Amino acid sequence: AFAIVVEGTVEPLARELSASLSVPTIGIGASPACDGQVLVSDDMLGLFNDFKPRFVKRFAELSPLVSQAVESYADEVRAGRFPGPEHTFQVRK
């Protein structure tokens, strides 16, 4: 193994694992004693609001922006404003 992911583990055990293993540990909800950390990008960017695991830190709240962008896209497609000529390929003369 080149690394071990330690997920949802109590801090003392994750710390002990990190100290005793010869390969790096990557924590996800484990311990700052792990050699590295990982989060699901949707969680850390605030793209998903229905569930927030205890170990997630939100570095942004992008869900409202994404929802607005998708709504604007759908409205423009329905109204025939997108795609426009600048978004399509034309036959060269």
Beta strands, then each sheet from edge to edge (+ up, - down):
strand 1: 4-7
strand 2: 25-28
strand 3: 36-37
sheet 1: 1+ 2+ 3+
end
